[in-house]
Amino acid sequence: MTTSEDIRNIQINVRESFTKSPENALNTSKSYAEVTNALVCTYSEGSRKTIMDMPTIAGGNYEGPTPGFHARAAISGCVAIGIKQEAIFRQIKCESIKVELEMDFDDSAMFGIGENTAAPLNTRLLIKIVSEEGQEKLQNLVDRVLEMDPYFLALRDSQSVSAELKVLKIMD
């Protein structure tokens, strides 16, 4: 099991490397999602895979969590891990970090009904930290992490997103 000291040393090395050579910090993540049977979707990135599906009310078989489940897991998990990671780096003792995530949706928008967007209408994070540290120190830690957290920022901030269609013809 990785210890706090191991995590801190890894972070020190990575931060030094990125400071010396900022180009080493730039990367592109490439992944694939494929739906072939009903609404079951296989997502893969490198050697890792997961299955997604929709609930029966939306036409799926519920063979796996929905894509939204994974998106919400990414946000809350990234924030929780980021806080722990930065706390270890700053040598702030945190026994546990729990991130509760609530999102409000208008589900009819996914079917093109109504005036609302299909995007979350409102998102709330409640961050609970078990620690002997003071409120101000922990608030500064959380504020710092939220300004560095990729999935929190992806949800919060607008970004350039594009999509391209490539049609592959079925050959008889």
C-alpha positions as CSV (number, residue, x, y, z in Angstrom):
1,M,0.0,0.0,0.0
2,T,1.2,3.5,-0.8
3,T,2.0,5.5,2.2
4,S,1.5,9.3,2.7
5,E,5.3,9.7,2.5
6,D,5.4,7.8,-0.8
7,I,2.6,10.0,-2.2
8,R,4.3,13.2,-1.1
9,N,7.6,12.1,-2.6
10,I,6.0,11.2,-5.9
11,Q,4.3,14.6,-6.0
12,I,7.5,16.4,-5.2
13,N,9.2,14.6,-8.1
14,V,6.4,15.3,-10.5
15,R,6.1,19.0,-9.6
16,E,9.9,19.4,-10.0
17,S,9.8,17.7,-13.4
18,F,6.9,19.8,-14.6
19,T,8.5,23.0,-13.3
20,K,11.8,22.2,-15.1
21,S,10.1,21.0,-18.3
22,P,6.5,22.3,-18.7
23,E,6.1,20.5,-22.0
24,N,6.2,17.2,-20.0
25,A,2.9,18.2,-18.4
26,L,1.0,18.4,-21.7
27,N,-0.8,15.2,-22.8
28,T,-3.9,14.0,-24.7
29,S,-6.2,11.4,-23.4
30,K,-7.7,9.2,-26.1
31,S,-10.6,6.8,-25.3
32,Y,-13.4,5.1,-27.1
33,A,-17.1,4.4,-26.4
34,E,-18.9,1.9,-28.6
35,V,-22.6,0.9,-28.6
36,T,-23.5,-2.1,-30.7
37,N,-26.1,-4.1,-28.8
38,A,-29.2,-2.2,-27.6
39,L,-27.9,0.7,-25.5
40,V,-25.0,-1.1,-23.8
41,C,-21.9,1.0,-24.2
42,T,-18.3,-0.3,-23.8
43,Y,-15.9,2.5,-22.9
44,S,-12.2,1.8,-23.1
45,E,-9.1,3.8,-22.4
46,G,-5.9,1.8,-22.8
47,S,-6.3,-1.5,-21.2
48,R,-9.1,-0.4,-18.9
49,K,-12.8,-0.9,-19.8
50,T,-16.2,-0.3,-18.3
51,I,-19.7,-0.9,-19.3
52,M,-22.5,1.7,-19.3
53,D,-26.2,1.3,-20.0
54,M,-29.4,3.2,-19.5
55,P,-32.2,2.3,-17.1
56,T,-35.2,0.4,-18.5
57,I,-37.3,3.6,-18.3
58,A,-34.9,5.1,-21.0
59,G,-34.8,2.0,-23.2
60,G,-31.8,0.3,-21.7
61,N,-31.3,-3.0,-19.9
62,Y,-29.4,-1.4,-17.0
63,E,-26.4,-3.7,-17.5
64,G,-24.1,-1.1,-16.0
65,P,-24.1,2.4,-14.5
66,T,-25.2,5.2,-16.7
67,P,-22.7,7.6,-18.4
68,G,-24.0,10.2,-15.9
69,F,-22.9,8.0,-13.0
70,H,-19.4,7.9,-14.3
71,A,-19.4,11.7,-14.9
72,R,-20.6,12.4,-11.3
73,A,-18.1,9.8,-10.0
74,A,-15.3,11.6,-11.9
75,I,-16.2,15.0,-10.4
76,S,-16.7,13.9,-6.7
77,G,-13.9,11.4,-6.8
78,C,-11.4,13.8,-8.4
79,V,-12.2,16.5,-5.8
80,A,-11.9,14.0,-2.9
81,I,-8.6,12.5,-4.2
82,G,-7.3,16.0,-5.0
83,I,-7.9,17.3,-1.5
84,K,-6.2,14.3,0.0
85,Q,-3.3,14.5,-2.4
86,E,-2.8,18.2,-1.7
87,A,-3.2,17.7,2.1
88,I,-0.5,15.1,2.0
89,F,1.8,17.3,0.0
90,R,1.2,20.2,2.4
91,Q,1.5,17.9,5.4
92,I,-2.0,18.7,6.6
93,K,-3.5,15.7,8.4
94,C,-6.9,14.7,7.1
95,E,-8.3,11.4,8.4
96,S,-11.0,11.3,5.7
97,I,-12.5,13.3,3.0
98,K,-16.1,12.8,1.8
99,V,-17.6,14.7,-1.2
100,E,-21.3,14.6,-1.5
101,L,-22.5,15.7,-4.9
102,E,-26.1,16.8,-5.8
103,M,-27.1,17.7,-9.4
104,D,-30.5,18.9,-10.5
105,F,-31.7,17.9,-14.0
106,D,-34.7,18.3,-16.2
107,D,-34.7,14.8,-17.6
108,S,-37.2,15.8,-20.3
109,A,-34.4,17.8,-22.0
110,M,-32.6,14.6,-22.9
111,F,-35.6,13.8,-25.1
112,G,-35.8,17.3,-26.7
113,I,-38.8,18.3,-24.6
114,G,-39.1,21.7,-22.9
115,E,-37.0,24.8,-22.8
116,N,-34.3,23.6,-20.4
117,T,-30.8,22.3,-21.3
118,A,-29.9,18.7,-20.7
119,A,-26.9,19.9,-18.8
120,P,-27.2,20.0,-15.0
121,L,-29.3,22.9,-13.9
122,N,-27.5,23.2,-10.6
123,T,-24.7,21.4,-9.0
124,R,-23.8,21.3,-5.3
125,L,-20.7,19.8,-3.6
126,L,-20.6,19.3,0.2
127,I,-17.1,18.5,1.3
128,K,-16.7,16.9,4.7
129,I,-13.2,16.6,6.1
130,V,-12.3,14.8,9.4
131,S,-9.3,16.6,10.7
132,E,-7.8,18.3,13.7
133,E,-6.8,21.2,11.5
134,G,-8.7,24.5,11.7
135,Q,-11.5,25.7,9.4
136,E,-9.4,28.4,7.7
137,K,-6.5,26.1,6.9
138,L,-8.8,23.5,5.5
139,Q,-10.8,26.1,3.5
140,N,-7.6,27.4,1.9
141,L,-6.7,23.8,1.0
142,V,-10.1,23.1,-0.6
143,D,-10.0,26.5,-2.4
144,R,-6.6,25.7,-3.9
145,V,-7.6,22.2,-4.9
146,L,-10.8,23.4,-6.6
147,E,-8.7,25.8,-8.7
148,M,-6.6,22.9,-9.9
149,D,-9.1,20.1,-10.2
150,P,-9.7,19.1,-13.9
151,Y,-13.2,17.6,-13.6
152,F,-14.5,20.3,-11.2
153,L,-13.2,22.9,-13.6
154,A,-14.6,21.0,-16.7
155,L,-18.0,21.3,-15.1
156,R,-17.6,24.9,-13.8
157,D,-15.9,26.5,-16.7
158,S,-16.8,26.8,-20.4
159,Q,-14.3,25.2,-22.7
160,S,-13.8,24.5,-26.4
161,V,-15.6,21.3,-27.4
162,S,-15.9,20.0,-30.9
163,A,-17.5,17.0,-32.6
164,E,-16.9,15.6,-36.0
165,L,-18.9,12.9,-37.8
166,K,-17.3,10.2,-39.9
167,V,-19.7,7.9,-41.7
168,L,-18.5,4.4,-42.4
169,K,-20.5,2.6,-45.1
170,I,-21.6,-1.0,-44.6
171,M,-20.4,-3.1,-47.5
172,D,-22.7,-5.8,-48.7
